[in-house]
Amino acid sequence: MIRPVPHISAMAAYALADLGGENTISLAQNESAFPASPAAIKAGRDAMADLQLYPDPEWLELRTAIADVHGLDPARVLCGAGSMELIGCLIRAYAGRGDRVLGTDYGYAFVASAAAQVQADYVKAREVDLTVSVDDIIAAVTHETRIIFVCNPGNPTGTLIPNSEILRLRGELPADVLLVVDQAYAEFSDHKHDPADIFALSDRGDTVIMRTFSKAYGLAGARAGWGYFPPEIAAELRKLLNPNNISIASQAAAVAAIRDQAHMQNVVARTTEIRERFAVECRALGLIVPQSHTNFVLLRFASTQDAQRADAALRADDLLMRGMGGYGLTDCLRATICETPVMDRCLTALKGAQK
């Protein structure tokens, strides 16, 4: 029998969302409630005429578009097949056996899987009221800590800390600890603070900022993410990235999407309006709903049993939210924001589960 190396054999596969049956409406994966920009869809379709060619391994047009929109140096932008590829490569480049990768209680679960692949220890700093605590992260740092991942806004909580707290965190960390700020949902909160403050941290040489086209831009199926890197770290990551990682069609769609800021901002505004109405209605049912700064809300029930009853009621109406047992939040469901008729169906099911 051919055997894998022991630490891979001991790993569990990364847990993907339950997608339900053929007729299920999924509110489990934080996909956009609305389609991508028409310009992005057209660009992706047009690019398929060149599928006999390999994609641009330098993502030149995409890096230029990202840099133009955010006022960045395009040479320091790296693109990945979603931010997952960038996370995996960062951990492979900067952590190994005996090292610690530090996240938070409710940080992105894939980081733990990526750490296990290189036999690094993944540990969590406490969050306070479902919100990242800079003080608790600092207290959890040890001599073995090599990388710290902070999701802001958070997933699955949706909560947000101000940029000033990220700046304070970086200022109090040892210089040899890499800070990774995962901003997958940042487009939903950029209006609350100047994102330039966080991108500027990359100038220090010890901080990476990551974003994605999967959420606000509606390109989850394109698998396109990006990060802003110090030059030295970018050079190391290029050794590990697949040189043809983002298809021709996906690159073209992402370029058109980020250049259509009006469409993205309209999606954010419409999603936010539906989210806030749904959150208010859920609170009126007695649920705890932290203020979200994303395209989803976390619903906290009075007990695990109540959450299970709500899940069953939703499934009976072919609606599927994401259970949070993997995060230790067995009394919670996470609901991706969909168009209003779907959210109204969810409210009806949730009300029925309380009878």
C-alpha positions in Angstrom: 0.0 0.0 0.0 1.3 3.5 -0.9 1.2 5.7 2.2 1.2 9.4 2.5 3.6 11.2 4.8 2.3 10.8 8.4 1.4 14.4 9.1 -0.8 14.6 5.9 -2.4 11.3 6.8 -3.3 12.7 10.2 -4.9 15.8 8.8 -8.7 16.2 8.3 -9.8 17.6 4.9 -10.8 21.2 4.9 -14.5 21.4 5.7 -16.5 22.9 2.9 -20.0 24.2 3.2 -22.9 21.7 2.9 -24.6 22.7 -0.3 -27.8 20.8 0.2 -29.9 19.3 -2.5 -30.7 20.2 -6.1 -33.4 22.7 -5.2 -31.6 24.2 -2.2 -30.9 28.0 -2.0 -27.6 28.3 -0.3 -26.9 31.0 2.2 -23.8 29.2 3.3 -20.9 30.4 1.2 -21.0 34.2 1.4 -21.4 34.6 -2.3 -22.6 37.9 -3.7 -26.4 38.4 -3.8 -26.0 40.1 -7.1 -24.2 39.3 -10.4 -20.8 40.7 -11.3 -20.5 43.9 -13.3 -21.9 43.4 -16.9 -18.5 44.7 -18.1 -16.8 41.9 -16.2 -19.1 39.3 -17.5 -18.6 40.5 -21.1 -14.8 40.7 -20.7 -14.6 37.2 -19.3 -16.8 35.9 -22.2 -14.7 37.7 -24.8 -11.5 36.4 -23.3 -12.6 32.8 -23.8 -11.8 33.2 -27.5 -8.2 32.9 -26.5 -8.4 29.8 -24.3 -5.8 28.0 -26.5 -3.3 30.3 -24.8 -1.8 30.2 -21.3 -2.8 33.2 -19.1 -0.5 36.0 -18.3 1.8 34.7 -15.5 2.5 38.3 -14.5 -1.2 39.4 -14.3 0.0 42.7 -15.8 -3.4 44.2 -16.7 -4.9 43.1 -13.4 -2.1 44.3 -11.3 -2.2 47.7 -13.0 -6.0 48.0 -12.5 -5.7 47.1 -8.8 -2.9 49.6 -8.4 -4.8 52.3 -10.2 -7.9 51.9 -8.0 -6.1 51.7 -4.7 -3.1 54.0 -5.3 -0.6 51.2 -5.0 2.7 50.1 -6.5 1.7 47.4 -9.1 5.1 45.7 -8.7 4.1 44.8 -5.1 0.7 43.3 -6.1 0.6 39.5 -6.4 -2.5 37.6 -7.5 -3.7 34.2 -6.5 -6.4 31.7 -7.3 -8.5 33.3 -4.5 -6.8 34.5 -1.3 -6.6 30.8 -0.3 -3.6 30.2 -2.6 -1.8 33.3 -1.2 -2.5 32.1 2.4 -1.1 28.7 1.7 2.0 30.0 0.0 2.7 32.5 2.8 2.6 29.7 5.4 4.7 27.4 3.3 7.3 30.2 2.9 7.5 31.4 6.4 6.5 28.7 8.8 7.4 25.1 9.5 7.7 22.4 12.1 7.9 23.9 15.6 6.8 27.3 14.5 3.5 28.9 15.5 0.9 30.5 13.3 -1.4 32.7 15.4 -5.0 33.4 14.5 -8.0 34.4 16.6 -11.0 32.5 18.0 -13.1 33.0 14.9 -10.5 33.7 12.2 -10.5 32.1 8.8 -10.5 28.3 9.3 -8.4 27.6 6.2 -5.3 29.1 8.0 -5.3 26.1 10.4 -5.4 23.6 7.5 -2.5 25.5 5.7 -0.5 25.4 9.0 -1.0 21.7 9.4 0.3 21.1 5.9 3.8 22.4 7.0 3.6 20.9 10.5 3.4 24.3 12.1 1.3 24.8 15.3 -1.9 26.8 14.8 -3.0 28.6 18.0 -5.8 31.1 18.6 -5.9 34.3 20.5 -9.2 35.1 22.4 -11.8 37.3 20.8 -13.9 39.5 23.0 -17.6 39.7 22.2 -17.0 38.0 18.9 -14.5 40.7 18.0 -10.7 40.6 17.4 -8.8 41.8 20.5 -5.4 43.3 19.8 -4.4 43.0 23.5 -5.2 39.3 23.5 -3.2 38.8 20.2 -0.2 40.5 21.7 -0.5 38.4 24.9 -0.5 35.2 22.8 2.7 35.9 21.0 5.7 33.7 21.9 9.2 33.3 20.6 7.9 30.5 18.3 5.3 32.8 16.6 6.2 33.4 13.0 2.9 34.6 11.4 -0.2 36.3 12.7 -3.4 36.3 10.7 -6.1 38.9 11.4 -9.4 39.0 9.5 -10.9 42.4 9.5 -13.9 42.4 9.0 -14.1 39.1 10.7 -15.6 35.8 9.3 -17.9 34.3 10.5 -18.7 37.1 13.0 -18.9 40.1 10.6 -17.4 42.3 13.3 -14.8 45.1 12.6 -12.0 46.8 14.5 -10.8 50.2 13.5 -7.7 50.6 11.4 -6.0 52.3 14.4 -6.1 49.0 16.2 -4.4 47.2 13.4 -1.7 49.9 13.4 -1.3 49.5 17.1 -1.0 45.7 16.8 1.8 46.1 14.2 3.6 48.6 16.3 3.7 46.3 19.3 4.7 43.1 17.5 8.3 41.9 17.2 9.9 42.9 13.9 10.4 39.2 12.9 6.7 38.3 13.1 4.8 38.5 9.8 1.4 40.2 10.1 -1.2 39.2 7.5 -4.3 41.3 7.4 -7.1 39.4 5.6 -9.5 42.0 4.1 -11.8 39.7 2.1 -14.8 41.8 3.0 -13.1 45.2 3.2 -15.2 46.8 0.4 -18.2 46.6 2.8 -16.3 48.7 5.4 -13.9 50.9 3.4 -16.2 53.9 3.8 -15.7 53.8 7.5 -11.9 54.4 7.4 -9.1 55.1 5.0 -7.8 51.8 3.6 -4.5 53.6 2.7 -3.5 53.4 6.3 -3.4 49.6 6.2 -1.8 49.3 2.7 1.0 51.6 3.9 1.9 49.0 6.5 3.4 47.0 3.7 6.1 49.6 3.4 7.6 48.3 6.7 8.6 45.0 5.1 6.7 42.9 7.7 3.1 43.1 6.8 0.9 41.7 4.0 -2.6 42.9 3.1 -4.9 40.5 1.2 -8.2 41.1 -0.7 -10.4 39.1 -3.1 -12.8 39.5 -6.0 -15.1 36.7 -4.6 -17.3 38.9 -2.4 -18.2 42.5 -3.3 -17.2 42.0 -6.9 -19.3 38.9 -7.4 -16.5 36.8 -8.9 -16.3 33.8 -6.6 -16.4 31.4 -9.5 -13.4 33.2 -11.1 -11.1 32.4 -8.3 -9.2 35.6 -8.2 -7.6 37.2 -5.1 -4.7 39.5 -4.6 -2.4 40.9 -1.9 -0.1 43.8 -1.4 3.4 42.6 -0.4 6.8 43.9 0.7 9.1 43.3 -2.2 11.2 40.7 -0.3 8.2 38.7 0.7 6.7 38.9 -2.8 10.0 37.4 -4.2 9.7 34.4 -1.9 6.0 33.9 -2.7 6.6 33.9 -6.5 8.7 30.7 -6.0 5.6 28.9 -4.7 2.7 30.3 -6.7 1.5 28.4 -9.7 2.8 30.5 -12.6 -0.5 30.1 -14.5 -2.8 30.3 -11.6 -5.6 32.6 -12.8 -7.2 31.8 -16.1 -7.4 34.2 -19.1 -11.2 34.6 -18.6 -10.8 35.2 -14.9 -8.1 37.8 -15.3 -10.1 39.7 -17.9 -13.3 39.6 -15.7 -11.4 40.8 -12.6 -9.8 43.7 -14.6 -13.2 44.9 -15.8 -14.8 44.3 -12.4 -12.3 46.5 -10.4 -12.5 49.2 -13.0 -16.3 49.3 -12.6 -16.3 50.8 -9.1 -19.8 52.2 -9.5 -21.2 48.7 -9.9 -19.3 47.3 -6.9 -20.4 50.2 -4.7 -24.0 49.7 -5.8 -23.8 46.0 -4.9 -22.4 46.9 -1.5 -25.1 49.5 -0.9 -27.9 47.1 -1.9 -26.5 44.3 0.1 -26.0 46.5 3.2 -29.6 47.7 3.0 -31.0 44.1 2.9 -28.6 43.0 5.6 -29.6 45.7 8.0 -33.3 45.1 7.5 -32.8 41.3 8.0 -30.7 41.9 11.1 -33.4 44.1 12.7 -36.1 41.5 12.0 -33.9 38.8 13.5 -33.2 40.8 16.6 -37.0 41.3 16.9 -37.3 37.5 17.1 -34.9 37.5 20.1 -31.8 36.5 18.3 -28.4 38.0 19.0 -27.0 39.5 15.7 -23.6 41.3 16.0 -23.3 44.4 13.8 -22.0 43.1 10.5 -19.6 44.9 8.1 -19.8 42.1 5.5 -22.3 40.4 3.2 -23.5 38.0 5.9 -24.8 38.1 9.4 -24.2 35.7 12.4 -27.3 34.6 14.1 -27.0 33.5 17.7 -29.8 31.5 19.2 -30.7 30.9 22.9 -29.2 27.4 22.7 -27.7 24.8 20.4 -31.1 23.1 20.3 -32.8 26.3 19.1 -30.1 26.7 16.4 -30.7 23.1 15.3 -34.5 23.6 15.1 -34.0 26.8 13.0 -31.6 24.9 10.7 -34.2 22.1 10.3 -37.0 24.6 9.6 -34.8 26.4 7.0 -33.9 23.1 5.3 -37.6 22.1 5.1 -38.1 25.2 2.9 -34.9 24.4 0.8 -32.9 27.1 2.5 -29.4 26.4 3.9 -27.4 28.6 6.2 -23.9 27.7 7.5 -23.7 25.9 10.8 -20.9 27.2 13.0 -20.1 24.1 15.1 -16.6 24.1 13.5 -15.9 27.4 15.2 -17.3 26.2 18.6 -20.4 28.3 18.0 -22.9 25.5 18.1 -25.7 28.0 18.9 -25.1 30.0 15.8 -25.9 30.0 12.1 -24.3 32.2 9.5 -26.6 33.7 6.9 -25.2 35.0 3.6 -27.3 38.0 2.4 -29.3 37.2 -0.7 -32.0 39.2 -2.5 -35.0 40.3 -0.4 -37.5 37.5 -1.3 -35.0 34.9 -0.1 -34.3 36.7 3.1 -38.1 37.1 3.7 -38.4 33.3 3.3 -35.7 32.9 5.8 -37.5 35.1 8.3 -40.7 33.1 7.8 -38.8 29.8 8.5 -37.1 31.3 11.6 -40.4 32.5 13.0 -41.9 29.0 12.4 -39.1 27.4 14.3 -40.0 29.4 17.4 -43.5 28.0 17.6 
